[in-house]
C-alpha cells in the first residue's frame, strides 16, 4: 500500500466503506487469519457479497 493511499484512507474513511480490497499472504492459519497479509489493491469489479477467501469458499 502506498503512503498516499494509506493517508487517504485515514483522512477519508467514508470513501472506502463497502469497497472490496484484494490481499495476498503467505498462508491462511487454522484460525483463518492470513499470515503476513499484503494489500494488493481495490477491486472495483466485485461487491462485498461476492467475496471469498479462496476459490471454492465463501
N, C-alpha and C positions, 0 to 999 in steps of 0.2 A: 504494500500500500504506500503510495507516495505521501509525502508530507502535506501536499496541498489537499489531497482527498481527505486525509485524517483531520486536517484543520477544518475543512468544510463540513465534515460530519459532526465535528464538535460544536461548531458555530451554528449550524442549521440542521439539527437532527430531524426536524419535521420533513425535510426533503427526502429522507432515507427510510422513513417508516413505511412498512409494507412493500419494500423493494427486496428483490431476491439477489443475494450475492453468491458467488461461487468461491469455495475454498478448496484447498488441497492440503494433504498432510501425509505424514509417514505411514500411519496406520490408524485403525479405529480400535480402541481399547475395549475390554469387556464391559466397561461402564458406558460404552457408546460414545465416549469423548474422542475427539480427533487428536492424535499425538502430533505435536508441532504444527498446528494449523497455520496456513498461509493464505492471505487474501489474494484471490485471482482477479476478481472484478465484479461489476454489477451485471446481472443477466437480465436484459430488457425483454427477452423473449419468453419469460416464464412468469406465472402468477404464483403467489405463495402456496396455493393449494396443490400445485403441481410438483412441489419439492420432494426429493427423495434423498436418502443417504447414499445408497449405492444402487446400481442397476438392479431391478427386480424387487427393490424395497420401497416402502412408503412410510 
